[in-house]
């Protein structure tokens, strides 16, 4: 069952899902952050579990929003891990390709998880093999970033 707080986040995303990225950077994200600031540990756990139930556009917007959630906010969570979980679950492959630009954040995951990292690497490989990744330099950086953290475990 999705909590009221998660439903509020989904409502914000649904209401403004067709709005451009500038809107999210200049205020839309903050509406979601205010809700996230009220989360306790069980809310965060529920959010992580509920990510599998997000719609694709919810993953797309939430991934970008959580990536910029300030570590110095009220609640200390591993927002990078949530970003990468959304990346894995996102089925809009062109959107996934755009998120490859942020792959260097993988080094900031607080609790390294080999299964998560292997799933990320598999997703990158799929994007490359299916022809969804169009920028060779970004693809190379994504592979280097993920290989570096896997070797560090």
C-alpha positions in Angstrom: 0.0 0.0 0.0 1.4 3.4 -1.0 1.5 5.9 1.8 -0.1 9.3 1.6 3.3 11.0 1.3 4.3 8.9 -1.7 0.9 9.5 -3.2 1.5 13.3 -2.8 4.8 13.0 -4.7 3.2 11.0 -7.4 0.4 13.6 -7.7 3.0 16.4 -8.1 4.8 14.5 -10.8 1.5 13.6 -12.6 0.2 17.2 -12.4 3.4 18.7 -13.9 4.8 15.8 -15.9 4.7 17.6 -19.2 6.4 20.7 -17.9 10.0 21.3 -19.0 13.1 20.7 -16.9 13.5 24.4 -16.0 10.3 24.2 -14.0 11.5 21.2 -12.0 14.9 22.9 -11.3 13.3 26.2 -10.3 10.6 25.0 -8.0 9.0 21.7 -8.9 11.8 19.7 -7.2 11.4 21.7 -4.1 7.7 20.7 -3.7 8.8 17.1 -3.7 11.8 17.9 -1.4 9.4 19.4 1.2 7.6 16.1 1.3 10.8 14.0 1.5 12.0 16.2 4.4 9.1 14.8 6.4 10.0 11.2 5.7 11.1 8.9 8.5 13.1 5.7 8.0 10.0 3.6 7.4 8.8 6.1 4.8 12.2 5.8 3.0 12.0 2.1 3.1 8.5 2.1 1.7 9.5 4.5 -1.1 12.4 2.3 -2.1 10.0 -0.7 -2.2 7.4 1.2 -4.0 9.7 2.3 -6.8 8.8 -0.9 -8.8 5.2 0.4 -8.9 6.1 3.8 -10.4 5.1 4.6 -13.9 7.9 5.3 -16.4 7.4 9.1 -16.4 7.4 9.0 -12.6 10.8 7.2 -12.7 12.1 9.8 -15.2 11.1 12.8 -13.1 11.8 11.2 -9.7 15.3 10.1 -10.8 16.3 13.6 -11.7 14.6 15.1 -8.6 16.2 12.7 -6.1 19.6 13.1 -7.8 19.7 16.7 -6.6 18.2 16.2 -3.2 20.7 17.9 -0.9 22.7 15.7 1.5 22.5 18.5 4.1 18.7 18.3 4.3 16.8 17.2 7.4 16.9 13.5 6.6 20.1 11.7 5.7 19.4 9.1 3.1 21.3 7.5 0.2 19.6 9.5 -2.5 22.1 8.3 -5.1 21.1 4.8 -4.6 17.4 5.8 -5.2 18.5 7.6 -8.4 20.2 4.4 -9.7 17.3 2.2 -8.7 15.0 4.5 -10.7 17.5 4.4 -13.6 17.4 0.5 -13.6 13.5 0.5 -13.6 13.1 3.2 -16.2 11.9 1.7 -19.5 12.1 4.8 -21.7 15.5 4.0 -23.1 16.2 7.3 -24.7 15.6 8.9 -21.3 18.0 6.3 -19.8 20.6 7.4 -22.3 20.2 11.0 -21.0 20.7 9.8 -17.4 24.1 8.2 -18.5 25.5 11.7 -18.2 25.0 11.4 -14.4 26.7 8.0 -14.1 29.7 9.5 -12.3 27.5 9.9 -9.2 27.8 6.2 -8.8 30.9 6.8 -6.6 28.7 8.6 -4.1 26.5 5.7 -3.2 26.9 5.4 0.5 26.3 1.6 0.8 27.9 -0.1 -2.2 25.8 -3.0 -3.4 27.3 -5.3 -6.0 23.9 -6.5 -7.2 22.8 -2.9 -7.8 26.0 -2.1 -9.6 25.8 -5.2 -11.8 22.2 -4.3 -12.7 23.4 -0.8 -13.6 26.1 -2.2 -15.8 23.7 -4.6 -17.5 21.4 -1.7 -18.2 24.3 0.3 -19.7 25.2 -2.7 -21.9 21.6 -3.1 -23.0 21.5 0.6 -24.0 24.6 0.2 -26.0 23.7 -3.1 -27.7 20.2 -1.9 -28.5 21.5 1.3 -30.1 19.9 3.7 -27.5 23.2 5.1 -26.4 24.3 7.7 -28.9 27.3 9.3 -27.3 30.4 7.1 -27.3 32.3 9.4 -24.8 29.4 9.3 -22.3 29.0 5.6 -22.7 32.8 5.1 -22.1 32.6 7.3 -19.0 29.6 5.4 -17.7 31.4 2.1 -18.1 34.5 3.5 -16.4 32.5 4.8 -13.5 30.6 1.5 -12.9 33.7 -0.6 -13.3 35.6 1.6 -10.9 33.1 1.1 -8.1 32.7 -2.6 -8.8 36.4 -3.1 -8.4 36.3 -1.1 -5.2 33.9 -3.5 -3.5 
